[in-house]
Amino acid sequence: MLVNAKEMLNRAKNSIYAVPQFNINNLEWTKYILERCNELDSPVILGVSEGAAKYMGGFKTVYNLVEGLIIDLNITIPVALHLDHGRSFESCKKAIDNGFTSVMIDGSSYSLEENIKITKEVVLYAHERNVTVEAEVGHIGGNEDGIEADIAYANLEDCIELVLKTGVDFLAPALGSVHGIYKGEPKIDTVKMKEIRDAIDIPLVLHGGTGIGDEIIKNSISSGICKININTELQIAWNKNIRKYVEDNKDVYDPRKIISAGEQAIKEVVKEKIKLFGSSSEA
C-alpha cells in the first residue's frame, strides 16, 4: 500500500538497517521492483526524478501507474512514492497534489539560509497532507538528470540548523557519494556521518549507492544511514541484458519480449541490495 516514508525509516533507524530507494523509469521497472520487494517482504521507496516523471507522462500518470500496479499485483508491503531531487517548491507541490507520499526538496545549490527557507516551505505544505520530506545539506556529486555537480561536503552545524529550523523528516548529508558511476574509489566520511546521526536524531539518506563496496554500505548503515538510493546499477544491469537479447534475437520485434529481457537483471539487483541493506523480514 502507498504510505509516506516516516514509519518505515524510523523502524529502519531503530533496528539498524536501510530501506532501499529504487528509482523507476517505466512501467516494467516499477512492476519488477514491486514484485521482488513483495516477494522478499521488504518495504520500498520508489524514487522518481523530475526528468523521469516528465518522461513517463507526468506526476499523475506516475501515481496512477504505481497505484494500479499495487492493486493488480496484490502488493502488501509498505510502498512510498517519492519525488527525488525536487528542484523547487512548485515541483514538490505538484508531486504532492498528484498523490506522491514523500518528496525531496533539493536546495543544496543555494545558500544555507535559502535552503532552509525553501525546505521549510515544502515541509509546511507536505506535513499538512501527511507527506514526508527529505532535504539535502552540502552537495552530492556526479550527474543527476543531466545536471553535473561537484561534491560539497556537509557541515555538521549546517545539518543541525536546517533540521531544527525546518522540521524535515530525513536528511541527505553530502559525505562523499556521487550520482552515476564513480571515478576512482568512493570515499565516504562515516566518521562525520556518525556525528550527524548523534546530533540530529532523524534518519539519514545515502545517495549514489551504485558502486559503493559492501563494507562501506554496512559501515554507513551502522553509522546512521536508513535509506540508500539505487538507480545507475539498475540501468547498467538492464542495458546489458537488453543489448545481449537484441544481439542474439535480431528477428524479434515485439517490444514486450525485448523489454522483458531485462526483468531478471533488475530483479537480481533488487534482491542483492535488499539482502545487503537488511530490509527484508527474511534476513
Secondary structure as GFF3:
##gff-version 3
##sequence-region A 1 283
A	DSSP	alpha_helix	6	15	.	.	.	ID=ss1
A	DSSP	beta_strand	19	23	.	.	.	ID=ss2
A	DSSP	alpha_helix	27	39	.	.	.	ID=ss3
A	DSSP	beta_strand	44	49	.	.	.	ID=ss4
A	DSSP	alpha_helix	50	56	.	.	.	ID=ss5
A	DSSP	alpha_helix	59	72	.	.	.	ID=ss6
A	DSSP	beta_strand	79	86	.	.	.	ID=ss7
A	DSSP	alpha_helix	89	97	.	.	.	ID=ss8
A	DSSP	beta_strand	102	105	.	.	.	ID=ss9
A	DSSP	alpha_helix	112	127	.	.	.	ID=ss10
A	DSSP	beta_strand	132	137	.	.	.	ID=ss11
A	DSSP	beta_strand	141	144	.	.	.	ID=ss12
A	DSSP	beta_strand	147	149	.	.	.	ID=ss13
A	DSSP	alpha_helix	156	166	.	.	.	ID=ss14
A	DSSP	beta_strand	170	173	.	.	.	ID=ss15
A	DSSP	beta_strand	178	179	.	.	.	ID=ss16
A	DSSP	alpha_helix	190	200	.	.	.	ID=ss17
A	DSSP	beta_strand	204	206	.	.	.	ID=ss18
A	DSSP	alpha_helix	214	222	.	.	.	ID=ss19
A	DSSP	beta_strand	225	230	.	.	.	ID=ss20
A	DSSP	alpha_helix	232	248	.	.	.	ID=ss21
A	DSSP	alpha_helix	255	260	.	.	.	ID=ss22
A	DSSP	alpha_helix	263	277	.	.	.	ID=ss23
###
